[in-house]
């Protein structure tokens, strides 16, 4: 993040089901604070349709990708991850 020029794009991904969306956002937020970078979220994605997310299998929800624009200056980025679907009732993801 420290290497991205002002106005440049940052794309970061995780391919582990151990990294849930909240932890992913927190990790990016902490890196932005440490780098004194302000982030503006452009897009948030999960895996492609050929790797389906099964609502009764948390292990199948494993790929997270955030695309952001970086700006110089210290600022709490407060990256918000929006999940565009809901898992089945009773599961860990809502």
C-alpha positions as protocol buffer text, in pm:
chain_id: "A"
residue {
  index: 1
  type: UNK
  ca { x: 0 y: 0 z: 0 }
}
residue {
  index: 2
  type: UNK
  ca { x: 292 y: 231 z: 68 }
}
residue {
  index: 3
  type: UNK
  ca { x: 409 y: 181 z: -291 }
}
residue {
  index: 4
  type: UNK
  ca { x: 80 y: 282 z: -459 }
}
residue {
  index: 5
  type: UNK
  ca { x: 92 y: 639 z: -590 }
}
residue {
  index: 6
  type: UNK
  ca { x: -172 y: 895 z: -491 }
}
residue {
  index: 7
  type: UNK
  ca { x: -481 y: 818 z: -699 }
}
residue {
  index: 8
  type: UNK
  ca { x: -354 y: 472 z: -786 }
}
residue {
  index: 9
  type: UNK
  ca { x: -551 y: 150 z: -758 }
}
residue {
  index: 10
  type: UNK
  ca { x: -498 y: -117 z: -497 }
}
residue {
  index: 11
  type: UNK
  ca { x: -635 y: -466 z: -560 }
}
residue {
  index: 12
  type: UNK
  ca { x: -598 y: -714 z: -279 }
}
residue {
  index: 13
  type: UNK
  ca { x: -733 y: -1068 z: -246 }
}
residue {
  index: 14
  type: UNK
  ca { x: -763 y: -1356 z: -6 }
}
residue {
  index: 15
  type: UNK
  ca { x: -817 y: -1719 z: -103 }
}
residue {
  index: 16
  type: UNK
  ca { x: -876 y: -1870 z: 240 }
}
residue {
  index: 17
  type: UNK
  ca { x: -1205 y: -1958 z: 404 }
}
residue {
  index: 18
  type: UNK
  ca { x: -1040 y: -1861 z: 734 }
}
residue {
  index: 19
  type: UNK
  ca { x: -1049 y: -1494 z: 621 }
}
residue {
  index: 20
  type: UNK
  ca { x: -1408 y: -1380 z: 663 }
}
residue {
  index: 21
  type: UNK
  ca { x: -1524 y: -1046 z: 513 }
}
residue {
  index: 22
  type: UNK
  ca { x: -1501 y: -860 z: 845 }
}
residue {
  index: 23
  type: UNK
  ca { x: -1143 y: -975 z: 910 }
}
residue {
  index: 24
  type: UNK
  ca { x: -1050 y: -896 z: 549 }
}
residue {
  index: 25
  type: UNK
  ca { x: -1184 y: -539 z: 584 }
}
residue {
  index: 26
  type: UNK
  ca { x: -1014 y: -497 z: 923 }
}
residue {
  index: 27
  type: UNK
  ca { x: -681 y: -612 z: 779 }
}
residue {
  index: 28
  type: UNK
  ca { x: -706 y: -366 z: 490 }
}
residue {
  index: 29
  type: UNK
  ca { x: -810 y: -86 z: 726 }
}
residue {
  index: 30
  type: UNK
  ca { x: -512 y: -150 z: 956 }
}
residue {
  index: 31
  type: UNK
  ca { x: -272 y: -152 z: 659 }
}
residue {
  index: 32
  type: UNK
  ca { x: -419 y: 179 z: 537 }
}
residue {
  index: 33
  type: UNK
  ca { x: -371 y: 335 z: 881 }
}
residue {
  index: 34
  type: UNK
  ca { x: -15 y: 207 z: 901 }
}
residue {
  index: 35
  type: UNK
  ca { x: 59 y: 346 z: 552 }
}
residue {
  index: 36
  type: UNK
  ca { x: -120 y: 678 z: 617 }
}
residue {
  index: 37
  type: UNK
  ca { x: -336 y: 613 z: 313 }
}
residue {
  index: 38
  type: UNK
  ca { x: -702 y: 695 z: 261 }
}
residue {
  index: 39
  type: UNK
  ca { x: -895 y: 431 z: 66 }
}
residue {
  index: 40
  type: UNK
  ca { x: -1211 y: 462 z: -139 }
}
residue {
  index: 41
  type: UNK
  ca { x: -1370 y: 128 z: -216 }
}
residue {
  index: 42
  type: UNK
  ca { x: -1445 y: 83 z: -585 }
}
residue {
  index: 43
  type: UNK
  ca { x: -1560 y: -276 z: -584 }
}
residue {
  index: 44
  type: UNK
  ca { x: -1581 y: -585 z: -366 }
}
residue {
  index: 45
  type: UNK
  ca { x: -1600 y: -932 z: -516 }
}
residue {
  index: 46
  type: UNK
  ca { x: -1612 y: -1297 z: -423 }
}
residue {
  index: 47
  type: UNK
  ca { x: -1523 y: -1596 z: -636 }
}
residue {
  index: 48
  type: UNK
  ca { x: -1654 y: -1646 z: -990 }
}
residue {
  index: 49
  type: UNK
  ca { x: -1973 y: -1842 z: -1060 }
}
residue {
  index: 50
  type: UNK
  ca { x: -1773 y: -2151 z: -1158 }
}
residue {
  index: 51
  type: UNK
  ca { x: -1671 y: -2173 z: -788 }
}
residue {
  index: 52
  type: UNK
  ca { x: -2015 y: -2163 z: -627 }
}
residue {
  index: 53
  type: UNK
  ca { x: -2076 y: -2054 z: -271 }
}
residue {
  index: 54
  type: UNK
  ca { x: -2273 y: -2326 z: -95 }
}
residue {
  index: 55
  type: UNK
  ca { x: -2485 y: -2180 z: 183 }
}
residue {
  index: 56
  type: UNK
  ca { x: -2441 y: -2486 z: 405 }
}
residue {
  index: 57
  type: UNK
  ca { x: -2062 y: -2500 z: 358 }
}
residue {
  index: 58
  type: UNK
  ca { x: -1858 y: -2207 z: 491 }
}
residue {
  index: 59
  type: UNK
  ca { x: -1546 y: -2358 z: 332 }
}
residue {
  index: 60
  type: UNK
  ca { x: -1692 y: -2282 z: -12 }
}
residue {
  index: 61
  type: UNK
  ca { x: -1689 y: -1905 z: 61 }
}
residue {
  index: 62
  type: UNK
  ca { x: -1318 y: -1848 z: 32 }
}
residue {
  index: 63
  type: UNK
  ca { x: -1229 y: -1581 z: -223 }
}
residue {
  index: 64
  type: UNK
  ca { x: -1250 y: -1214 z: -134 }
}
residue {
  index: 65
  type: UNK
  ca { x: -1126 y: -925 z: -346 }
}
residue {
  index: 66
  type: UNK
  ca { x: -1128 y: -554 z: -270 }
}
residue {
  index: 67
  type: UNK
  ca { x: -1051 y: -287 z: -529 }
}
residue {
  index: 68
  type: UNK
  ca { x: -974 y: 57 z: -389 }
}
residue {
  index: 69
  type: UNK
  ca { x: -835 y: 393 z: -493 }
}
residue {
  index: 70
  type: UNK
  ca { x: -556 y: 517 z: -267 }
}
residue {
  index: 71
  type: UNK
  ca { x: -510 y: 880 z: -163 }
}
residue {
  index: 72
  type: UNK
  ca { x: -227 y: 1030 z: 40 }
}
residue {
  index: 73
  type: UNK
  ca { x: -288 y: 1159 z: 390 }
}
residue {
  index: 74
  type: UNK
  ca { x: -379 y: 994 z: 717 }
}
residue {
  index: 75
  type: UNK
  ca { x: -746 y: 916 z: 739 }
}
residue {
  index: 76
  type: UNK
  ca { x: -946 y: 636 z: 894 }
}
residue {
  index: 77
  type: UNK
  ca { x: -1051 y: 453 z: 580 }
}
residue {
  index: 78
  type: UNK
  ca { x: -1342 y: 269 z: 743 }
}
residue {
  index: 79
  type: UNK
  ca { x: -1360 y: 22 z: 455 }
}
residue {
  index: 80
  type: UNK
  ca { x: -1707 y: -122 z: 447 }
}
residue {
  index: 81
  type: UNK
  ca { x: -1761 y: -464 z: 299 }
}
residue {
  index: 82
  type: UNK
  ca { x: -2109 y: -516 z: 166 }
}
residue {
  index: 83
  type: UNK
  ca { x: -2227 y: -871 z: 112 }
}
residue {
  index: 84
  type: UNK
  ca { x: -2482 y: -883 z: -167 }
}
residue {
  index: 85
  type: UNK
  ca { x: -2652 y: -1203 z: -61 }
}
residue {
  index: 86
  type: UNK
  ca { x: -2767 y: -1371 z: 256 }
}
residue {
  index: 87
  type: UNK
  ca { x: -2679 y: -1720 z: 361 }
}
residue {
  index: 88
  type: UNK
  ca { x: -2936 y: -1968 z: 481 }
}
residue {
  index: 89
  type: UNK
  ca { x: -3089 y: -1907 z: 821 }
}
residue {
  index: 90
  type: UNK
  ca { x: -2882 y: -2046 z: 1105 }
}
residue {
  index: 91
  type: UNK
  ca { x: -2550 y: -2020 z: 922 }
}
residue {
  index: 92
  type: UNK
  ca { x: -2261 y: -1803 z: 1040 }
}
residue {
  index: 93
  type: UNK
  ca { x: -2286 y: -1555 z: 750 }
}
residue {
  index: 94
  type: UNK
  ca { x: -2575 y: -1305 z: 747 }
}
